[in-house]
């Protein structure tokens, strides 16, 4: 069974000014990240604005990323929806167009019991012909996957990992402690990539890897070869950039940073607004203080 590991960028979804999908730039980003040495590509996550895209747009994004990746790295597709039925449907479409892994976020809007969440994931896993990673981000969904629930779900053969974006290191540690060696725990909070690796984690699905993929990859690869000082330096650079991501509504800051780096990813989907002048100047100062360039455009 597939084992998620390494650094996987949580890709933004490039849009044109008219809010339509910008396919050429999406393809450019795929090439860019693969050239940087990433270990996979994650489309339709939180920073990919999955919540603002139509069903048809989501399928198109997955199809483009799969086609451009060309099998060079695995493609993770965010296919979690509010209802179990729609999640099963989108996961099936992701498999049809060639995704390697489905990331399933907890249902949102309502507050669900742990039993309801468990049954949701069990039904999706039973219907899916893909490996699945669970996605815990309670700050956005209002629903936390308790460690005991994750431990039960690790027994399902095609549930192969969990992405934890709770921001709570103790939660991540509990996931690691309650899961077996064949189950991957991926950091979804970029400041915790290196600490999670030392604790037994398998890698990260990282938003900062959109802008600084080499640094994100360096955290993992340097740690893997025992170059801990290099890993820590790269982690600190990611932390410095992550510190400014909260100045605007997600993913406006990330998209603006990519525009500064020369990638025409366009605006966030409305009603999210672009940064104002003051926010943009703050971002420019932080971005400018990080000396490692994003790399050569392709």
Beta strands, then each sheet from edge to edge (+ up, - down):
strand 1: 6-10
strand 2: 40-43
strand 3: 74-78
strand 4: 101-105
strand 5: 131-136
strand 6: 159-164
strand 7: 184-187
strand 8: 203-206
sheet 1: 1+ 2+ 3+ 4+ 5+ 6+ 7+ 8+ 1+
end
